[in-house]
């Protein structure tokens, strides 16, 4: 098992996920479907990585 992530790193992951989600919403609202999909995938992958580290602790 890997050690638990520090609080600063977890906050950074949360901020990155929010930024990715915001970028996806903004791109979608402007009709940029591909960019919205890529940003949405980035948000999901960031949340997945964060959830994986929480589950291991």
N, CA, C and O of each residue as an XYZ file, in Angstrom:
228
protein
N       0.822     -1.184      0.000
C       0.000      0.000      0.000
C       0.870      1.252      0.000
O       1.888      1.318      0.688
N       0.455      2.232     -0.775
C       1.202      3.477     -0.799
C       0.757      4.375      0.360
O      -0.365      4.251      0.851
N       1.635      5.273      0.790
C       1.261      6.153      1.906
C       0.166      7.130      1.488
O      -0.019      7.405      0.302
N      -0.548      7.643      2.470
C      -1.629      8.587      2.217
C      -1.068      9.892      1.649
O       0.004     10.347      2.049
N      -1.808     10.486      0.712
C      -1.350     11.740      0.111
C      -1.455     12.876      1.130
O      -2.378     12.892      1.945
N      -0.509     13.831      1.091
C      -0.598     14.982      1.991
C      -1.813     15.849      1.655
O      -2.345     15.788      0.546
N      -2.239     16.649      2.619
C      -3.416     17.497      2.451
C      -3.244     18.460      1.280
O      -4.190     18.687      0.526
N      -2.069     19.020      1.122
C      -1.826     19.966      0.029
C      -1.999     19.286     -1.330
O      -2.562     19.873     -2.254
N      -1.524     18.071     -1.446
C      -1.655     17.350     -2.709
C      -3.116     17.011     -2.989
O      -3.557     17.094     -4.135
N      -3.871     16.631     -1.958
C      -5.291     16.333     -2.150
C      -6.060     17.588     -2.539
O      -6.966     17.530     -3.370
N      -5.701     18.721     -1.943
C      -6.346     19.988     -2.313
C      -6.013     20.356     -3.754
O      -6.863     20.866     -4.484
N      -4.788     20.099     -4.156
C      -4.388     20.359     -5.542
C      -5.132     19.485     -6.528
O      -5.524     19.954     -7.597
N      -5.333     18.224     -6.189
C      -6.106     17.332     -7.058
C      -7.550     17.807     -7.184
O      -8.133     17.768     -8.268
N      -8.119     18.252     -6.075
C      -9.489     18.760     -6.110
C      -9.573     20.016     -6.974
O     -10.512     20.167     -7.755
N      -8.607     20.911     -6.840
C      -8.597     22.135     -7.644
C      -8.446     21.809     -9.134
O      -9.100     22.424     -9.975
N      -7.591     20.850     -9.452
C      -7.410     20.463    -10.852
C      -8.692     19.871    -11.421
O      -9.053     20.157    -12.563
N      -9.378     19.052    -10.641
C     -10.628     18.465    -11.111
C     -11.680     19.542    -11.359
O     -12.414     19.478    -12.345
N     -11.755     20.529    -10.473
C     -12.717     21.622    -10.652
C     -12.366     22.437    -11.892
O     -13.257     22.830    -12.644
N     -11.091     22.693    -12.112
C     -10.693     23.446    -13.307
C     -11.015     22.680    -14.588
O     -11.512     23.260    -15.554
N     -10.733     21.382    -14.595
C     -11.074     20.563    -15.757
C     -12.581     20.574    -16.015
O     -13.021     20.698    -17.158
N     -13.365     20.443    -14.947
C     -14.819     20.436    -15.105
C     -15.318     21.788    -15.614
O     -16.213     21.845    -16.456
N     -14.748     22.855    -15.110
C     -15.117     24.190    -15.597
C     -14.765     24.384    -17.053
O     -15.531     24.981    -17.809
N     -13.597     23.877    -17.454
C     -13.194     23.967    -18.855
C     -14.139     23.157    -19.742
O     -14.484     23.582    -20.844
N     -14.551     21.997    -19.256
C     -15.486     21.166    -20.022
C     -16.821     21.878    -20.197
O     -17.394     21.866    -21.286
N     -17.317     22.495    -19.134
C     -18.596     23.208    -19.214
C     -18.498     24.406    -20.149
O     -19.404     24.648    -20.947
N     -17.406     25.154    -20.056
C     -17.226     26.317    -20.925
C     -17.107     25.908    -22.395
O     -17.691     26.541    -23.274
N     -16.351     24.851    -22.646
C     -16.193     24.388    -24.025
C     -17.513     23.878    -24.576
O     -17.846     24.139    -25.732
N     -18.266     23.155    -23.761
C     -19.555     22.625    -24.201
C     -20.521     23.756    -24.536
O     -21.267     23.676    -25.512
N     -20.503     24.813    -23.719
C     -21.421     25.929    -23.949
C     -21.090     26.688    -25.234
O     -21.952     27.358    -25.802
N     -19.847     26.581    -25.689
C     -19.439     27.239    -26.932
C     -19.482     26.310    -28.138
O     -19.092     26.699    -29.239
N     -19.951     25.093    -27.934
C     -20.084     24.150    -29.041
C     -18.816     23.383    -29.381
O     -18.762     22.717    -30.415
N     -17.802     23.459    -28.541
C     -16.543     22.737    -28.768
C     -16.657     21.347    -28.137
O     -16.211     21.126    -27.012
N     -17.248     20.436    -28.863
C     -17.562     19.122    -28.304
C     -16.301     18.325    -27.987
O     -16.218     17.699    -26.930
N     -15.327     18.338    -28.879
C     -14.112     17.555    -28.654
C     -13.356     18.070    -27.429
O     -12.930     17.278    -26.589
N     -13.188     19.390    -27.322
C     -12.494     19.958    -26.171
C     -13.257     19.674    -24.883
O     -12.650     19.386    -23.851
N     -14.574     19.754    -24.938
C     -15.389     19.449    -23.762
C     -15.211     17.995    -23.340
O     -15.104     17.698    -22.150
N     -15.180     17.094    -24.311
C     -15.005     15.682    -23.991
C     -13.629     15.429    -23.373
O     -13.515     14.691    -22.394
N     -12.595     16.032    -23.936
C     -11.247     15.829    -23.408
C     -11.109     16.409    -21.996
O     -10.490     15.788    -21.132
N     -11.675     17.584    -21.759
C     -11.606     18.186    -20.426
C     -12.427     17.366    -19.431
O     -12.024     17.199    -18.279
N     -13.565     16.861    -19.871
C     -14.374     16.008    -18.997
C     -13.647     14.733    -18.616
O     -13.714     14.288    -17.470
N     -12.956     14.148    -19.575
C     -12.159     12.957    -19.283
C     -11.035     13.294    -18.306
O     -10.737     12.506    -17.408
N     -10.417     14.447    -18.475
C      -9.380     14.877    -17.537
C      -9.920     15.031    -16.126
O      -9.259     14.645    -15.161
N     -11.122     15.594    -15.998
C     -11.739     15.739    -14.677
C     -12.026     14.377    -14.062
O     -11.756     14.155    -12.881
N     -12.569     13.472    -14.854
C     -12.877     12.138    -14.338
C     -11.621     11.382    -13.926
O     -11.617     10.699    -12.901
N     -10.555     11.498    -14.715
C      -9.308     10.806    -14.372
C      -8.694     11.372    -13.093
O      -8.131     10.632    -12.288
N      -8.807     12.692    -12.912
C      -8.273     13.310    -11.698
C      -9.046     12.846    -10.471
O      -8.455     12.530     -9.438
N     -10.376     12.808    -10.589
C     -11.210     12.327     -9.484
C     -10.911     10.864     -9.201
O     -10.867     10.455     -8.041
N     -10.705     10.070    -10.246
C     -10.388      8.654    -10.095
C      -9.073      8.473     -9.329
O      -8.985      7.632     -8.434
N      -8.066      9.253     -9.678
C      -6.776      9.155     -8.990
C      -6.910      9.553     -7.518
O      -6.326      8.919     -6.639
N      -7.673     10.595     -7.265
C      -7.862     11.035     -5.881
C      -8.646      9.993     -5.087
O      -8.299      9.689     -3.946
N      -9.687      9.455     -5.682
C     -10.501      8.439     -4.978
C      -9.682      7.176     -4.719
O      -9.831      6.540     -3.676
N      -8.831      6.820     -5.653
C      -7.971      5.659     -5.461
C      -7.019      5.811     -4.301
O      -6.751      4.852     -3.577
N      -6.506      7.018     -4.119
C      -5.580      7.254     -3.004
C      -6.331      7.293     -1.675
O      -5.782      6.882     -0.652
N      -7.562      7.772     -1.666
C      -8.349      7.786     -0.426
C      -8.742      6.378     -0.009
O      -8.762      6.055      1.179
N      -9.052      5.546     -0.988
C      -9.476      4.166     -0.698
C      -8.338      3.365     -0.082
O      -8.584      2.480      0.737
N      -7.098      3.659     -0.460
C      -5.958      2.913      0.033
C      -5.566      3.281      1.453
O      -4.864      2.519      2.118
N      -6.010      4.440      1.927
C      -5.575      4.880      3.256
C      -6.394      4.256      4.361
O      -6.152      4.525      5.537
